[in-house]
Amino acid sequence: QVQLVESGGGSVQAGGSLRLSCAAEGRTFSSNAMGWFRRAPGKEREFVGAISRSIDFTYYADSVKGRFTTHIDNAKNTVYLQMNSLKPEDTAVYYCAATQPGLLGLWTDGSKYAYWGQGTQVTVSS
């Protein structure tokens, strides 16, 4: 069984930065891609970004493009989300996720992800 353990997050003023970490724990971790999602109060879950574990290819939602970056350390089975120039509308619970084993490509659809982190709160004040 794979577990994703998130850390980071917290409160920051608009324009600030935060970094989230997501470590995969378990005997076998064969997902080909990792993703980040968020859920703001009263809103549906939203795709943030994704990264391939093999070729370091990334894809981002338009709302965060140019401000957020994700990278992966395969030796540590850890993926990071660096969030810069944060805005109040970025306030949400952020989740990391790993795609279904054997599934190729980057996905914005949460149903393609088999494993999820516990979520971490990010609050941006104006």
N, C-alpha and C positions, 0 to 999 in steps of 0.2 A: 504494500500500500504506500502511495506517495502522499506526503503532507507538504503543504506550502506554508511557510512561516514568515509572516510579514513583520517588518519593523520600520521605524521612522514615522513620519507624519508629525502632527502637532498643529500649533497655531502660529501664524505669521501675518505680518502686515502686507498689504498690497504692494507688489513690486519685489517682494522677498523671494527666497528660494527654500526649497526643501528637497530631501532625497529619501525615497522609499527603497527598501530592500526586500527581496523575497527569496528565501532559501528553500530549495527542494530537498526534502529528507525522505529517505526510503531506500530499499535495497536496489530497486531498478527504476530508473527514470528514463523513459524512452520517448518522451514527447519531443516533437520536432520544433515546436514554437511555444513562446510564452506571450501572454497578453496582459494588458492592464485595462481595467474597467473602473467606472465610478458610479455611485448613486447618490444624487443630491436629495435632500428632503422633499418629499412629494413628487419626485420625478422617477422616471424609469431608468434602469441601468443603462449606462452609456459607454461605448467603446472609447478608449483613450489611445492606445498604441499597441503594437505587437512587434516581436522580433524573432527571427529564425535562429535556432541554436547552432546551425551548421555553417551558415554563410553570412551571419551578422547583418542580414537584410532587415530593414525596419519599415513600418508603415504607421502613420499617425492620423488621428482625427483632425479635421480642419481647425477645430476650436483650440487645439493645443500645438499645432504645427509651428515650428520656429521657437517655441518656448519650452517644450518638454522633449527630453531625449531618453531613450532606454538603451541600455547595453547589458551584455551578459558575460559572466565569468564562468565558463563551463567547468573549469577546474574546481570551482567551489559550488557548482550547481546553483548559482545565485544570479538573479536578474535585478537590475536597478532602474529606478525611474527618477531622473533628475528633473525637477520642476523649477523653472526660472520665471521671472516676471509674473508672479502669481497674481490672480485677480479674484475679487470676492466671488465671482461666479464659478471659480474652481473649487469652492467649498463642497465637500462630499466625503463619503466613505470610499476609499480606494481599495480595489481588490486586484491581486495578481491571479493569473490562471495559467494552466498548462493544457495544451491541446490533447485530444485523444491520441493515444499511442498509435503510431503508424500513419497518422493524418499529415499530409504535406501541405505546405502553403501557409499564408498568414490569413487570419480570419477575424472579421469584426463581429461575427455572430457568436454570442455567448454559448450557444448550444453545441458548438464545436470544441468546447473546452471541458475536459474531464475532471480536472482538479482545480480547487479554488483555495486561496488564502482566507484567513479569518477576517480580513478587512482592517483598515486603519484610517482614522479620522484625520482629515486635513481641513483646517479652518483658516480662511483668509479674511482679514478684517480690512475695512476701507479707512 
